[in-house]
Amino acid sequence: MRFLCGVMLAGVLVSMSAGCGQPAAIADSQEARLEQARAVTELEAAAGGYDAMLDKGAALAREGSAGALVLELGRELTGDDEAAVEEVMRAALAEVLTREVWQEEVAGVYADLFTAAELADAVEFYGSPTGRKILELGNRLDDAVVTALTAELNDHGAELAATIDAGLTERFPELSTGENDA
């Protein structure tokens, strides 16, 4: 979702600049916003956004419950156990967060954050071949960005740590004197 909101904003900006900075002529009412936002979520769902949300939610739920399951079962989970837990979590999420509920909730968020014209621009952009490709590549794009940024942070880990240490020592002088050593 984080990615899609950022990409949606970028799409709106690209679409606006292509139209000489003039957003689409559309009345900006809550109803118009919701109508356009629902069209955006329909495009996102068609590109796999709903399924990706279920997959991520199930993975997070599995991770969050693994420790408790290990304690309850009295053993470590196998790979098959983890896959089974994830299937259970995904099915449970899908019962509560149906595609329709997901779309309506996401549309409500978009309607609160964007005007009807901006959402209409997003619908136009995401309906284009490039927009559909961005939506379809959503998770791969997220993963590639995280990989690239992680590599950059790893390459500069010592510099980052030194900068953080210096900033924290400046903000909390007692760190440099060892006053709060345990």
C-alpha positions as CSV (number, residue, x, y, z in Angstrom):
1,M,0.0,0.0,0.0
2,R,2.8,2.4,0.9
3,F,4.2,1.9,-2.5
4,L,0.9,2.4,-4.3
5,C,0.2,5.7,-2.6
6,G,3.6,7.0,-3.6
7,V,3.3,5.8,-7.1
8,M,-0.2,7.1,-7.3
9,L,1.0,10.6,-6.3
10,A,3.8,10.3,-8.9
11,G,1.2,9.3,-11.5
12,V,-0.9,12.2,-10.7
13,L,2.0,14.6,-11.0
14,V,3.1,13.0,-14.4
15,S,-0.5,13.2,-15.6
16,M,-0.9,16.8,-14.6
17,S,2.4,17.8,-16.2
18,A,1.4,16.1,-19.4
19,G,-1.8,18.2,-19.4
20,C,0.1,21.5,-18.9
21,G,-0.5,21.4,-15.1
22,Q,-4.3,21.5,-15.6
23,P,-6.1,18.8,-13.6
24,A,-9.1,17.2,-15.2
25,A,-12.3,19.3,-15.0
26,I,-14.3,17.5,-12.5
27,A,-16.4,18.7,-9.6
28,D,-14.7,18.2,-6.3
29,S,-17.3,16.6,-4.0
30,Q,-17.0,13.7,-1.6
31,E,-19.2,11.6,-3.9
32,A,-17.0,12.5,-6.9
33,R,-13.8,11.7,-4.9
34,L,-15.2,8.3,-3.8
35,E,-16.3,7.5,-7.3
36,Q,-12.8,8.2,-8.7
37,A,-11.1,6.5,-5.8
38,R,-13.2,3.4,-6.3
39,A,-12.0,3.4,-9.9
40,V,-8.4,3.6,-8.8
41,T,-8.9,0.7,-6.3
42,E,-10.5,-1.4,-9.0
43,L,-7.4,-0.9,-11.2
44,E,-5.2,-1.8,-8.2
45,A,-7.2,-4.9,-7.3
46,A,-7.1,-6.0,-11.0
47,A,-3.4,-5.7,-10.9
48,G,-3.1,-7.9,-7.8
49,G,-3.1,-5.2,-5.1
50,Y,-5.7,-7.0,-3.0
51,D,-4.0,-10.3,-3.2
52,A,-0.7,-8.7,-2.4
53,M,-2.2,-7.2,0.7
54,L,-3.5,-10.6,1.8
55,D,-0.1,-12.2,1.2
56,K,1.7,-9.5,3.2
57,G,-0.8,-9.6,6.0
58,A,-0.7,-13.3,6.2
59,A,3.2,-13.2,6.3
60,L,3.1,-10.6,9.1
61,A,0.5,-12.6,11.1
62,R,2.6,-15.7,10.7
63,E,5.7,-13.9,11.9
64,G,3.8,-12.4,14.8
65,S,2.3,-15.7,16.0
66,A,5.3,-17.9,15.4
67,G,6.7,-17.5,18.9
68,A,3.4,-18.3,20.6
69,L,2.9,-21.3,18.4
70,V,6.4,-22.6,19.2
71,L,5.6,-22.3,22.9
72,E,2.2,-24.0,22.5
73,L,3.5,-26.8,20.3
74,G,6.6,-27.3,22.3
75,R,8.7,-27.4,19.2
76,E,10.1,-25.3,16.4
77,L,7.9,-24.8,13.3
78,T,8.9,-26.6,10.1
79,G,8.7,-24.9,6.7
80,D,5.5,-26.8,6.1
81,D,4.1,-25.6,9.4
82,E,4.9,-22.0,8.5
83,A,3.3,-22.4,5.1
84,A,0.2,-23.9,6.8
85,V,0.0,-21.1,9.3
86,E,0.3,-18.5,6.6
87,E,-2.6,-20.2,4.6
88,V,-4.8,-20.1,7.7
89,M,-3.9,-16.5,8.3
90,R,-4.6,-15.5,4.7
91,A,-7.9,-17.3,4.6
92,A,-9.0,-15.6,7.9
93,L,-8.0,-12.2,6.6
94,A,-9.8,-12.8,3.3
95,E,-13.0,-13.6,5.3
96,V,-12.9,-10.3,7.1
97,L,-11.2,-8.1,4.6
98,T,-13.0,-9.1,1.4
99,R,-12.0,-7.5,-1.8
100,E,-15.1,-5.2,-1.6
101,V,-14.2,-4.1,2.0
102,W,-10.6,-3.6,1.0
103,Q,-11.5,-1.5,-2.0
104,E,-14.0,0.6,-0.1
105,E,-11.6,1.3,2.8
106,V,-8.7,2.2,0.5
107,A,-11.1,4.3,-1.6
108,G,-12.1,6.2,1.5
109,V,-8.4,6.9,2.3
110,Y,-7.7,8.1,-1.2
111,A,-10.9,10.3,-1.2
112,D,-9.7,11.9,2.0
113,L,-6.2,12.6,0.6
114,F,-6.8,13.5,-3.1
115,T,-9.3,15.7,-5.0
116,A,-11.7,14.3,-7.5
117,A,-9.6,15.7,-10.3
118,E,-6.4,14.2,-9.0
119,L,-8.1,10.8,-8.6
120,A,-9.5,11.1,-12.2
121,D,-5.9,11.8,-13.3
122,A,-4.8,8.7,-11.4
123,V,-7.5,6.6,-13.0
124,E,-6.3,7.8,-16.5
125,F,-2.7,7.1,-15.7
126,Y,-3.3,3.7,-14.1
127,G,-5.5,2.8,-17.0
128,S,-2.7,3.4,-19.4
129,P,-0.2,0.6,-20.3
130,T,2.6,2.3,-18.2
131,G,0.3,2.7,-15.2
132,R,-0.9,-0.9,-15.4
133,K,2.7,-2.0,-15.6
134,I,3.6,0.0,-12.4
135,L,0.7,-1.6,-10.6
136,E,1.5,-5.1,-11.7
137,L,5.2,-4.6,-10.7
138,G,4.3,-3.1,-7.3
139,N,5.9,-5.7,-5.0
140,R,8.8,-6.3,-7.3
141,L,9.4,-2.5,-7.4
142,D,9.2,-2.3,-3.6
143,D,11.6,-5.2,-3.2
144,A,14.1,-3.8,-5.7
145,V,14.1,-0.4,-4.0
146,V,14.6,-2.0,-0.5
147,T,17.4,-4.1,-1.9
148,A,19.1,-1.1,-3.5
149,L,18.8,1.1,-0.4
150,T,19.9,-1.7,1.9
151,A,23.0,-2.2,-0.2
152,E,23.7,1.5,-0.1
153,L,23.3,1.6,3.7
154,N,25.6,-1.5,4.0
155,D,28.2,0.2,1.9
156,H,28.1,3.2,4.2
157,G,27.3,1.5,7.5
158,A,30.4,2.8,9.4
159,E,29.7,6.4,8.3
160,L,26.1,6.1,9.2
161,A,26.9,4.7,12.6
162,A,29.4,7.5,13.3
163,T,26.9,10.2,12.2
164,I,24.2,8.7,14.4
165,D,26.6,8.4,17.4
166,A,27.7,12.0,17.0
167,G,24.2,13.3,16.7
168,L,23.0,11.3,19.7
169,T,26.0,12.3,21.8
170,E,25.3,16.0,20.9
171,R,21.7,15.6,21.9
172,F,22.4,13.6,25.0
173,P,25.8,14.7,26.4
174,E,25.5,12.2,29.2
175,L,26.2,9.5,26.6
176,S,29.8,10.7,26.2
177,T,30.5,10.8,29.9
178,G,29.1,7.3,30.7
179,E,26.7,8.7,33.4
180,N,23.9,6.3,32.5
181,D,26.0,3.2,32.1
182,A,24.2,0.2,33.4
